[in-house]
Amino acid sequence: MTKEEKYSLAKWAVNHALKNGAQNAKVNIYDSQNSSVKVRAEKIDKLEQSTQSGLSISLYVDKKYSAHSTNRLNNKNELKRFIENAIEGTKFLAEDEFRTLPEPHLYFKGNEKDLSTFDNGFLSLNPQEKVNAVFNIEKEVLGKDDRIISVTASYYDGMSSSVMVTSNGFEGDRANTYYSLNASVSVKGDDARPESYWTESAIFNDQLKKEGIGEIALKRALKKIGQTKIESDKMTMIVENRLASRSLSPLISALNGSAIQQKNSFLVDELGNKIGSDKLTLIDDPFIISGRGSRLFDGEGLALKKRTIFEKGVLKSYYIDTYYGKKLKMDPTSGSTTNLVMTPGKRTMEEMIATLDRGILITGFNGGNTNGTTGDYSYGIDGFLIEKGKIVKPVSEMNITGNMKQLWMNLTEVGNDVYKNSSWRMPSLMFKDIDFSGI
Amino acid sequence: MNLNRRNFIKTSTAAAAGTMILPPFLQSYQNIQNSTDVNNYMDHFEVTTELMQKVISEAMSKGGNYADLFFEHKISNSLGLEDGKVNKAYSNVDYGVGIRVLKGDQTGYAYSETIDATSMLNAARMAANIANNPKQFSLNTVNVKAPADYYKISQKWENVSVKDKVPFVQKINDKVFELDKKVIKAKAFLWDETSYVLFYNSEGTLSYDYRPLVSFGAVCTMQRGDQIENTFSGRSYRKGFEWLSNDLVNTLAKDVVDKTNILFDATKPKAGEMPVVLGAGSSGILLHEAIGHTFEADFNRKKTSIFSDKMGKKVAENFINIIDDGTLENNRGAINIDDEGNEVKKTYLVKDGVLNSYIHDRISAQHYNVEPTGSGRRESFRYIPLPRMRSTYMEAGPHTREEIFENVDYGIYVDNFTNGQVKIGAGDFTFFVKSGYLIEKGKLTQPIKDINIIGNGPRALADISMAADDYLADNGLWTCGKDGQSIPVTMGLPTVLIKKLTVGGTNV
């Protein structure tokens, strides 16, 4: 579908809802194309290609609310009945005074700012080039070490575009492209068969790093051979930059309007309070050019702003959407993250390791969870033991356990090595006094 | 996009997108629920055997040696309650056909959301590209394979009005508040799903299935002084509307309130290795993570699983029998036919302590030259089938629960979990304990909560030293994730003792 066709269908659906008993409606029309190539044992293991499209509609009927989606878009009569029946069904629900579309003055009003999130060359890519890139990654690894058991290399690309129309005046569209190359390598250890992987990704194909991916995955897998658990102890922990978002995620979940209003957050009534150490400064920046999370408006159509979430450990802002904003009597800020940027420190991860007397560098998480209500966490980990500034051996089959508030108060240093392959741009992080359990 | 082989399981605490309303276009089709006439399924998807044969021929035209078509129409409905009222509903309709071509163990895959000749032939041409040795293929055989009948229902979800479902969701909320004055918030949900499946392959096998699925549950938040705790409880089956009852409402409400109450006095144990007693039922998560994923044959044929060279070897005590079973009546993990048209079986993974079978899909069964186990499953027509678990459980053992406790001087007892994960190659698995107890001198003492347990699959399996005679199935909302695909599963376990696992906790 062209953008114009999407707008036309979206407006038609909104109008059909209004004509059949809804007082307000929001409609999204979206489509996407994806392809992937996976290579194993010098053969193409899997070739996948797909296109998909759909319509989703949120209905506001006599102060009642429901939302529906379908991928059957070809038959207008069927879509008409789909919307009409959805409206009829909504009438059996209870009223919810808080459920409304956003105030129109908060909507994004189209401007020409280009966040550069779409590669116009997507459709003209040569399929053979994709395949060649994957085989090249495999070649970097095959035969390089006797301990290699299996090498898988893969390529993935995707293009998605959508338009959104609401009955109180919002119209907006966006489009994104995405490319990634990955390698996963398994090697023979004593009993275990450690594996590691490495990924590069980009919004523009000509910015996708195509070399070295296999080599890094192999190097990381080989370093894991001989992993053991060590004695339980309280130690310093360094979390590698590409995993740092895993540590941050429970903190961000606790800022969500729904969690706050439902008392399922350990950060209820903490706005303005010190939650983390001075090292914790975090900005939500929707406008980074070609940022993975860059956008001009959110899922409700709210115009986005650059805002500070934590400043030197002090909580500055929650993630509040229109619905929970009304329930909490707070102004909506947008209910979801865009690009989260942690203010980096001065030293590299290697420099942090070099000055550490004893601790663990975490390079993998394995399961675990955080109790969102209390902040209590416990996660499986693997990584490396550091002694006197040096990595001495690989460790695994251990847990870290504690409370999120304490964890962020114990943030002692932030690296200068921001990981940019993600919408959450995090450097490596160092925390003191972490409870590790092993033997 | 995601190469990470973290295979995980979780219970859903929030209603997934799903719906409430009978999708109108269904009304234009015949009522084919529990129909044993494959023609009704072909009519449903508006296809004929001639058209399907043409598509298969196109899929095979580049020299593939096998092709299949997986038609699916899935209707999901969900009702949600928050702050005392059933005030939100979601629905989703997903419809399409997946076309797969195999050449040896290589896979070409494409799908179409439009089921007509042009769209299907286009998708078939894309999938065909996995092979590059063009040859003629023509198919004119049709062998109808009747599916099993593991989930009989009487009131199908498409016929149930929102009006009739709402009261159950409301009642569970009201019951939760009635049971305990400490309750400050509750959420409740009812999620139903109906899938129509039609399958045809290049061997001429034609089959079909009608898959109902329902999940019902509540989240309860309670406050005591300044302390707030919350927990989730839910059940899921392949059952119809007749399953909902006031008894079920009362059972779930009591369960979620009881489980939340335990948390107020719970603490963290000390960190380190210790004996772990797994309570009967949901502790089956141990089997899912420690053993189940690593027994999936795709990991083994690629030799990336820690169990790759253990077939026929002794991996556990003699009294241990571990099963993966897709045939349990009305079970969330049951399937009448797998997503590759194969008969679904009860598969002994470990028999009398010896590794007896992997979990196979078509590719791996051929690789190992064994009968398929009926474990080829996919999230939807958008995905290729993979070897997946269904219901994974251990048969009752020779000991009693009392004998097991008598054997523990200091350790923990756990019986409520939220999620788990495994690293296939290292064999390290984890599961997150929502609540449990310390065991001191054979007695349950201090409640514990929110800790991760980590172990190593082969060692943990060998370390199961006792199993009780109290087998219990768990019918929670377990969803298993692998390679980006989520599917419903279940599990079960008798009370067992594992000599030692590493328990998350504090260091004094």
Boltz contact constraints between the chains, C-beta under 6 A:
constraints:
  - contact:
      token1: [A, 43]
      token2: [B, 106]
      max_distance: 6.0
  - contact:
      token1: [A, 44]
      token2: [B, 106]
      max_distance: 6.0
  - contact:
      token1: [A, 46]
      token2: [B, 107]
      max_distance: 6.0
  - contact:
      token1: [A, 47]
      token2: [B, 108]
      max_distance: 6.0
  - contact:
      token1: [A, 47]
      token2: [B, 130]
      max_distance: 6.0
  - contact:
      token1: [A, 48]
      token2: [B, 109]
      max_distance: 6.0
  - contact:
      token1: [A, 49]
      token2: [B, 110]
      max_distance: 6.0
  - contact:
      token1: [A, 49]
      token2: [B, 126]
      max_distance: 6.0
  - contact:
      token1: [A, 50]
      token2: [B, 111]
      max_distance: 6.0
  - contact:
      token1: [A, 52]
      token2: [B, 113]
      max_distance: 6.0
  - contact:
      token1: [A, 65]
      token2: [B, 88]
      max_distance: 6.0
  - contact:
      token1: [A, 66]
      token2: [B, 89]
      max_distance: 6.0
  - contact:
      token1: [A, 67]
      token2: [B, 90]
      max_distance: 6.0
  - contact:
      token1: [A, 68]
      token2: [B, 91]
      max_distance: 6.0
  - contact:
      token1: [A, 69]
      token2: [B, 92]
      max_distance: 6.0
  - contact:
      token1: [A, 70]
      token2: [B, 93]
      max_distance: 6.0
  - contact:
      token1: [A, 71]
      token2: [B, 94]
      max_distance: 6.0
  - contact:
      token1: [A, 71]
      token2: [B, 95]
      max_distance: 6.0
  - contact:
      token1: [A, 71]
      token2: [B, 113]
      max_distance: 6.0
  - contact:
      token1: [A, 72]
      token2: [B, 95]
      max_distance: 6.0
  - contact:
      token1: [A, 78]
      token2: [B, 25]
      max_distance: 6.0
  - contact:
      token1: [A, 81]
      token2: [B, 24]
      max_distance: 6.0
  - contact:
      token1: [A, 82]
      token2: [B, 24]
      max_distance: 6.0
  - contact:
      token1: [A, 85]
      token2: [B, 21]
      max_distance: 6.0
  - contact:
      token1: [A, 85]
      token2: [B, 24]
      max_distance: 6.0
  - contact:
      token1: [A, 86]
      token2: [B, 21]
      max_distance: 6.0
  - contact:
      token1: [A, 89]
      token2: [B, 20]
      max_distance: 6.0
  - contact:
      token1: [A, 89]
      token2: [B, 21]
      max_distance: 6.0
  - contact:
      token1: [A, 89]
      token2: [B, 162]
      max_distance: 6.0
  - contact:
      token1: [A, 92]
      token2: [B, 162]
      max_distance: 6.0
  - contact:
      token1: [A, 92]
      token2: [B, 163]
      max_distance: 6.0
  - contact:
      token1: [A, 93]
      token2: [B, 86]
      max_distance: 6.0
  - contact:
      token1: [A, 93]
      token2: [B, 87]
      max_distance: 6.0
  - contact:
      token1: [A, 93]
      token2: [B, 89]
      max_distance: 6.0
  - contact:
      token1: [A, 94]
      token2: [B, 85]
      max_distance: 6.0
  - contact:
      token1: [A, 94]
      token2: [B, 86]
      max_distance: 6.0
  - contact:
      token1: [A, 94]
      token2: [B, 87]
      max_distance: 6.0
  - contact:
      token1: [A, 96]
      token2: [B, 87]
      max_distance: 6.0
  - contact:
      token1: [A, 149]
      token2: [B, 303]
      max_distance: 6.0
  - contact:
      token1: [A, 150]
      token2: [B, 302]
      max_distance: 6.0
  - contact:
      token1: [A, 150]
      token2: [B, 304]
      max_distance: 6.0
  - contact:
      token1: [A, 156]
      token2: [B, 1]
      max_distance: 6.0
  - contact:
      token1: [A, 180]
      token2: [B, 1]
      max_distance: 6.0
  - contact:
      token1: [A, 182]
      token2: [B, 3]
      max_distance: 6.0
  - contact:
      token1: [A, 184]
      token2: [B, 3]
      max_distance: 6.0
  - contact:
      token1: [A, 186]
      token2: [B, 304]
      max_distance: 6.0
  - contact:
      token1: [A, 186]
      token2: [B, 425]
      max_distance: 6.0
  - contact:
      token1: [A, 192]
      token2: [B, 306]
      max_distance: 6.0
  - contact:
      token1: [A, 192]
      token2: [B, 426]
      max_distance: 6.0
  - contact:
      token1: [A, 192]
      token2: [B, 427]
      max_distance: 6.0
  - contact:
      token1: [A, 193]
      token2: [B, 304]
      max_distance: 6.0
  - contact:
      token1: [A, 193]
      token2: [B, 306]
      max_distance: 6.0
  - contact:
      token1: [A, 193]
      token2: [B, 425]
      max_distance: 6.0
  - contact:
      token1: [A, 194]
      token2: [B, 425]
      max_distance: 6.0
  - contact:
      token1: [A, 194]
      token2: [B, 426]
      max_distance: 6.0
  - contact:
      token1: [A, 195]
      token2: [B, 425]
      max_distance: 6.0
  - contact:
      token1: [A, 197]
      token2: [B, 3]
      max_distance: 6.0
  - contact:
      token1: [A, 232]
      token2: [B, 271]
      max_distance: 6.0
  - contact:
      token1: [A, 232]
      token2: [B, 272]
      max_distance: 6.0
  - contact:
      token1: [A, 232]
      token2: [B, 507]
      max_distance: 6.0
  - contact:
      token1: [A, 233]
      token2: [B, 507]
      max_distance: 6.0
  - contact:
      token1: [A, 234]
      token2: [B, 507]
      max_distance: 6.0
  - contact:
      token1: [A, 262]
      token2: [B, 185]
      max_distance: 6.0
  - contact:
      token1: [A, 263]
      token2: [B, 185]
      max_distance: 6.0
  - contact:
      token1: [A, 263]
      token2: [B, 221]
      max_distance: 6.0
  - contact:
      token1: [A, 263]
      token2: [B, 228]
      max_distance: 6.0
  - contact:
      token1: [A, 264]
      token2: [B, 230]
      max_distance: 6.0
  - contact:
      token1: [A, 366]
      token2: [B, 421]
      max_distance: 6.0
  - contact:
      token1: [A, 366]
      token2: [B, 423]
      max_distance: 6.0
  - contact:
      token1: [A, 366]
      token2: [B, 428]
      max_distance: 6.0
  - contact:
      token1: [A, 366]
      token2: [B, 430]
      max_distance: 6.0
  - contact:
      token1: [A, 367]
      token2: [B, 420]
      max_distance: 6.0
  - contact:
      token1: [A, 367]
      token2: [B, 421]
      max_distance: 6.0
  - contact:
      token1: [A, 367]
      token2: [B, 430]
      max_distance: 6.0
  - contact:
      token1: [A, 368]
      token2: [B, 432]
      max_distance: 6.0
  - contact:
      token1: [A, 368]
      token2: [B, 452]
      max_distance: 6.0
  - contact:
      token1: [A, 369]
      token2: [B, 418]
      max_distance: 6.0
  - contact:
      token1: [A, 369]
      token2: [B, 419]
      max_distance: 6.0
  - contact:
      token1: [A, 369]
      token2: [B, 432]
      max_distance: 6.0
  - contact:
      token1: [A, 371]
      token2: [B, 450]
      max_distance: 6.0
  - contact:
      token1: [A, 373]
      token2: [B, 228]
      max_distance: 6.0
  - contact:
      token1: [A, 373]
      token2: [B, 230]
      max_distance: 6.0
  - contact:
      token1: [A, 376]
      token2: [B, 450]
      max_distance: 6.0
  - contact:
      token1: [A, 378]
      token2: [B, 451]
      max_distance: 6.0
  - contact:
      token1: [A, 378]
      token2: [B, 452]
      max_distance: 6.0
  - contact:
      token1: [A, 378]
      token2: [B, 504]
      max_distance: 6.0
  - contact:
      token1: [A, 379]
      token2: [B, 452]
      max_distance: 6.0
  - contact:
      token1: [A, 380]
      token2: [B, 430]
      max_distance: 6.0
  - contact:
      token1: [A, 380]
      token2: [B, 452]
      max_distance: 6.0
  - contact:
      token1: [A, 380]
      token2: [B, 454]
      max_distance: 6.0
  - contact:
      token1: [A, 396]
      token2: [B, 428]
      max_distance: 6.0
  - contact:
      token1: [A, 397]
      token2: [B, 428]
      max_distance: 6.0
  - contact:
      token1: [A, 397]
      token2: [B, 454]
      max_distance: 6.0
  - contact:
      token1: [A, 397]
      token2: [B, 456]
      max_distance: 6.0
  - contact:
      token1: [A, 399]
      token2: [B, 452]
      max_distance: 6.0
  - contact:
      token1: [A, 399]
      token2: [B, 454]
      max_distance: 6.0
  - contact:
      token1: [A, 399]
      token2: [B, 504]
      max_distance: 6.0
  - contact:
      token1: [A, 401]
      token2: [B, 504]
      max_distance: 6.0
  - contact:
      token1: [A, 401]
      token2: [B, 505]
      max_distance: 6.0
  - contact:
      token1: [A, 435]
      token2: [B, 271]
      max_distance: 6.0
  - contact:
      token1: [A, 435]
      token2: [B, 506]
      max_distance: 6.0
  - contact:
      token1: [A, 435]
      token2: [B, 507]
      max_distance: 6.0
  - contact:
      token1: [A, 437]
      token2: [B, 271]
      max_distance: 6.0
  - contact:
      token1: [A, 437]
      token2: [B, 272]
      max_distance: 6.0
  - contact:
      token1: [A, 437]
      token2: [B, 502]
      max_distance: 6.0
  - contact:
      token1: [A, 437]
      token2: [B, 504]
      max_distance: 6.0
  - contact:
      token1: [A, 437]
      token2: [B, 505]
      max_distance: 6.0
  - contact:
      token1: [A, 439]
      token2: [B, 273]
      max_distance: 6.0
